[in-house]
Amino acid sequence: MRARADGMLIFDDDMSEVIDRLLNVEGIKKFYITGKRRTWIRRVGDEGLRDGLMALSERQITIIEALVFDRKSPLDVRADMGLSVKEIRIEIREIHHILLDAM
C-alpha cells in the first residue's frame, strides 16, 4: 500500500483482491446499507474471509466499511474517525494481515 500526494491510498494487489472479493458478494453493498450493523459480514460466502472479518476490531470494520462501501477517501476517514493518515495506514496493514492469514 502506498499513498499518493493527495493522501489517497493505493492498495497493493493482495488488498485489492480482498476488496474485490467483498464487492463481488452478490448484494453485499445493499445488505450493508439496509442491514443492521455488521450483519453484512454473515453474507460473505468465503468462510476464511468471513472468519477474518469477524476477527477484526470495530475500528477496523468501520474503516473497511468507509473505504469499500461508502467509497470514502482516507482523508474523509481521518476526519470522521479522528485518526491520522498514519494510523489509518497501520490499521489497513493489520486488516490486510488478518484477512490474508484467514483466507
C-alpha positions in Angstrom: 0.0 0.0 0.0 1.3 3.4 -0.9 -0.1 6.9 -0.6 -0.4 9.4 -3.4 0.5 13.1 -3.0 -3.2 13.9 -2.1 -3.2 11.4 0.7 -5.3 8.7 -1.2 -4.1 5.2 -0.5 -3.1 2.9 -3.3 -3.7 -0.7 -2.2 -1.3 -3.5 -3.1 -2.6 -6.4 -5.2 -3.4 -8.6 -2.2 -5.5 -6.0 -0.5 -7.2 -5.3 -3.8 -8.1 -9.0 -4.0 -9.7 -8.8 -0.6 -11.7 -5.7 -1.6 -12.8 -7.3 -4.9 -13.9 -10.4 -3.0 -16.1 -8.3 -0.7 -17.6 -6.3 -3.6 -18.3 -9.4 -5.6 -20.5 -10.9 -3.0 -23.9 -10.5 -4.6 -26.0 -7.9 -2.8 -23.5 -7.3 -0.1 -23.4 -3.5 -0.5 -27.1 -3.3 -0.5 -27.2 -5.5 2.6 -24.6 -3.3 4.2 -26.8 -0.2 3.5 -30.1 -1.7 4.6 -29.0 -4.3 7.2 -28.3 -4.0 10.8 -24.8 -3.1 12.0 -22.2 -5.6 10.8 -24.7 -8.2 9.6 -23.3 -7.9 6.1 -20.3 -10.0 7.3 -22.5 -13.1 7.5 -23.3 -12.7 3.8 -19.6 -13.3 2.8 -19.6 -16.8 1.4 -15.8 -17.4 1.7 -15.6 -18.9 5.2 -12.0 -17.8 5.7 -12.7 -14.2 4.7 -15.8 -14.2 6.9 -13.8 -15.5 9.9 -11.1 -13.0 9.2 -13.7 -10.1 9.1 -15.2 -11.4 12.4 -11.7 -11.2 14.0 -11.3 -7.5 13.2 -11.9 -4.8 15.7 -14.8 -2.4 15.5 -12.5 0.4 14.3 -11.0 -1.9 11.6 -14.5 -2.8 10.3 -15.5 0.8 10.3 -12.5 1.6 8.2 -13.4 -1.2 5.7 -17.0 0.0 5.5 -15.9 3.6 4.9 -13.3 2.8 2.3 -15.1 -0.1 0.5 -18.8 0.5 0.8 -19.0 4.3 1.4 -16.2 5.0 -1.1 -14.7 7.5 1.3 -11.1 8.6 1.0 -8.6 8.1 3.8 -8.8 11.8 4.4 -12.6 11.5 4.9 -12.0 8.6 7.3 -9.4 10.6 9.1 -11.9 13.4 9.6 -14.8 11.1 10.6 -12.8 9.0 13.0 -10.3 11.4 14.3 -7.3 9.3 13.1 -4.2 10.4 11.4 -3.4 9.1 7.9 -0.5 7.1 9.5 -2.9 5.4 12.0 -5.2 4.5 9.1 -2.3 3.0 7.2 -1.3 1.0 10.3 -4.9 -0.3 10.7 -5.1 -1.2 7.0 -1.9 -3.1 7.2 -3.2 -5.0 10.2 -6.5 -5.7 8.4 -4.6 -6.9 5.4 -2.5 -9.4 7.5 -5.6 -10.7 9.4 -7.7 -11.2 6.3 -4.9 -12.8 4.2 -4.0 -15.1 7.1 -7.6 -16.2 7.4 -8.0 -16.8 3.7 
